[in-house]
């Protein structure tokens, strides 16, 4: 800015030769306008100009940008008053007239370099200030010889009051329970040097409530022995982070909805009791309690009402089981209860009272709601001293109770024998079961999270025993394996699944039907021929047949598995790896296996709402699947929250009680035809 056109042209010519782009303004007002529109890196201006002079223009620019842009003023060589006024107005530097043009170029270069360094320094300070503010961090100095404390400017905000000026004043603000420890820490660093690292609570009667502060510091090594001893340090308000950590620790072992223990803590509570001397003469009854009709409440009233019902069930369980060793929510609508009992009769009596309490009506959103309760239980005096085993036996007993129509049922004394039905009579019955058409398939739906529609089913074998009723597969499939009958029964399953897939497809309901392959089937040489025979017999489209093998089974002989799976894929069949994540496959083999689907094991899904570790595992699995263009099916989804988590983590489909239990073929067809899903309830 200069009102002399000759000066303007000379300055422009000189600076342009040094590579600068130069804008010209004849008056102060024109210069300010040019500054606003172009935001130059440096301003060079004359003092004396018509209208707005250089001082006013400089002051106005400083109002616009602070001290970010360097401003060089042109003044007379003897005009000391103008030089003083220029700096007062905010100038960075000055050059006297007549102008020394070589010197001008050097001053401009220096001013620009200094400006860049200042910008970087301001940026660093701003970032440091923001980081300190976000972290709740401040600084302090303690001059030990004079017992003086000095604090950074933000100390009052972080400490919640006027910062203390002496150690004694600081100790009066510290919680009485921490006061002595803090005082000793300061005295130790004064006497022997070293470092200070102490965390304490501020007095909880302060207006801001209790705060948690950490102070770290180090005694300075003074060059001058006459200098007083000083300790330099930092302090931080960690109240929020400590509260968050406490909440994380709590949620790791508790159910967020009901406030009860989760399965992990429940097992730990059982284990702790069994380790006490009391357990040597007093038994522990462990029960698994299931709300059989809970899914209907969710369907009829919505998920929020279902959550309210679960919370009420938890409260009623607390009231009905006062003095329990443990009470937990172990599944979506399942609870675990552990009670001290002297004998079987007392255990059964206590559990009956709990079940009767749950049989009374609940009120949810001004509506009376009843739940159907089914419970199984085990007793440490009969079933052993292993916490996990007692809970599993109680769960198995609950499943048996449901199948047999009981309210409560005690686990068998020899759970493994019961589970496998290992008597000679049962072996004879199994041999006749296939001939007498006692085997049936039930189908559990699989819902695609994109589109919310049923796209497939998993076929599950059931034994319709004429006396025992519907027998679950866990109780007889191991025996079929041992007897060598699994291949014959497996061939029947393939044929029946293909028949059903064709029937549904012809009815306009094409569903992918998954069939689990047993180890004997998979390792046998005739598997491919059996599958082809079943498909051809019922004219089943190959893409509707999905063959499931477990991760551990595929890894028994990876090379052979790859060869067989390649053959199956080439024929048009879908291939799924079941129970993924709990086996021992390597990523190398996963990349080589010709598969279409990864089924995420329910062990991860069960805890997905509780632990970050399981979420990380699922996120990794879905990321791998997406990169390989594979479908992921999450097994064991039982609640809306689990469903939401799985969708957020990238799963393709879900399967579990949240959608439906396994259904007979007719019921499955009606279910699919009438299926409507509304996310969030």
C-alpha positions, 0 to 999 in steps of 0.5 A: 500500500502506497500512494506513490505510483513510482514506489509501488511499481519499483517494489513490485518489480524488485519483489517479482524478480524474487518469485513473489506475486505482488498486489498493489493498493494506492490507499489504506482503504484499498489495501484493507479491501485487498487484504480481505479478498486475497489474504496475502502472506505479507503486507508492506505499507506506507505510513502517510496515505490519503484517507486511511493512513498506514497506522489505521490500516495496520490496526484494522488488519490486526483486528481481522487476523490477530498477529498472523500476517507480518506487516512491514511499515515504510517510514522516514529515517528520522521519524522515530515517532512514526516507528513507535506508532507503527509497532503500537498499531501492530507492525512486525517490522519497518524499513526507512525511506528511501528504500534499500531494495536489496535490503527490502528483499532480505527483510521480506524473506526473513519476515515470511520465514518468521511468520511460518515458524510462528504459525507452526508454533501457534498450531503446536500450542493450540494442539497442546492446549486442546489435548490438555483440556480434553485429557483434563491435564494441568501443571504444577510446581512445588518449591519445597523449601518455602512450601509453595505450590504454583499451578497452571491457569486451568487448575481451578477448573480441574480441581473444582475450586481455588487451587491451594498455595501450600502443601498443607492447604492441598492436604485439607482438600484431600479425602481423609482416607487418602490424606496421609498417603499423599502427604508421605509421597510429597515428603518422600520426594522432597527428602530423597528426590526421585519421582512422585506418582500418587492418585487420590480423591478430593474431599467428597463434601466439595460442591462439585462432588468427589473428584479423582486426581493423579499427580506426577512429578520429579525433583529438579536437578538445580545447577546452583546449590543455593537455589531452593528445591523444586518439584515440577509435575503434572496433574490430571482429573481422571474422575470420568475415566475411573468411573468409565473403567468401573462401569466397564469392569461391572458390565464385564461380569453383569447383565446390563438390562437386569443388573444380575450377574452374567454367566461368567460371574455366575460360574465363578460364584458357584466355583467359589462356594464349592471351594469353601469348607461349607461345601463339604457338608452342605450341597449346592443346587444349581438351576437353569430357568427358561421362560418358554413363552417369552418370544411371544411377548416380544412379538406381541408387545415389542422388544421394549416391553420384553426388556421390561418383563425380563427386568421384572422377572429378575427382581422377582427372582431376587425376592424369591431366592434371598440368600442365594449363592448366585443369581444370573441371566445366562441367556436371552430369556434364561436365568441361573440360580444357585442355592444352598441345600442340605439334600435333594428334597430341600433343593426341589422344595426351594426351586418349586417356590421360585417357579411358583413365584414366576407363575404369578402375573406380571404387569407390563405397560398396563397389561397382565402378562404370564410366562411359562417357566421350565427349570432343570437343576443339578445338585453338587452332592450328587453331580460333582464339584465342577461349576461349569459341569453342574450348570451344563447338567442343569441346562440339559435337565431343563431341555429334557423337562421341556420335551417331557412336559415337566415344570422342573426336572433334576439332572440324571446322576450319570449325565453322560450316560443319559445324554448318550442313552447308552443301553443295549435296549436303546441300541436295538431301538435305534437300529429299528428307528430308521426302518420304522420311520421314527426319524424326522427333520426339523428346520431352523430358519436363517434370515438375511439381514439385508431384506429381512427375509428367510433365505435358508434353513438348517435341517436338524435330525430328531428321533420321534420315540414312541415312548420317550417322545421327541429325543434331541440329537445330542442324546443319540447321534454319538451313539449312532456314530459309535454303532456305525449307523451314522452313514445310513442315517446320514444318507436318509437325511440327505434324501429327506432334505432334498425332497423337502427342498424340492417340495418347497421350491415347487410351491414357490418357496425356494429355500437353501437347505443345509445338511450337517455332514458327520465325520464318518460321512465326510471321510468316506469315499461314497459321499459325493455319490450319495449327494448326487443320488439324493439330488437326482432322485428328487430333481433338487436344484443343486444351489438349494443344497448346502453341505455343512462341515465343522472347522475341526473336521475340515482340518483333519485332512486339509488337502483331502477336504479341499479336493472334496469341497472343490468337487462339490462346489463344481457340481453347484452345491453350497459349502459351509464351515460350521462352528467357525472360530473355535477350531484350529484352522489357519488363515492359509487353509481358510483362503484355500477352502472352496466354501460359500458360507462361514457360520460364526459359533454361538459361543461368540454370539452369546457374549457379543453384547457383553465383551469387546473381545468377542466383538473383535473376533466377530468383526475379524471373521466378517471382514475376512468373509467380506473380502472373500465374498463369503456369506456369514451366518451367526448362530445362536442369536436369541435377542434383538440386541444380539441381532443388532450387534451382528448386523453392525459387525457385518454379518450376512444372516442370523439363525437362532431362537430370536427368529425361531426354534427348529420347526417341523416341515409344515410349521416351517412352511407356514412360518416362512409364508407369514414371516414379517420382521420389524427391526427393533421389535 
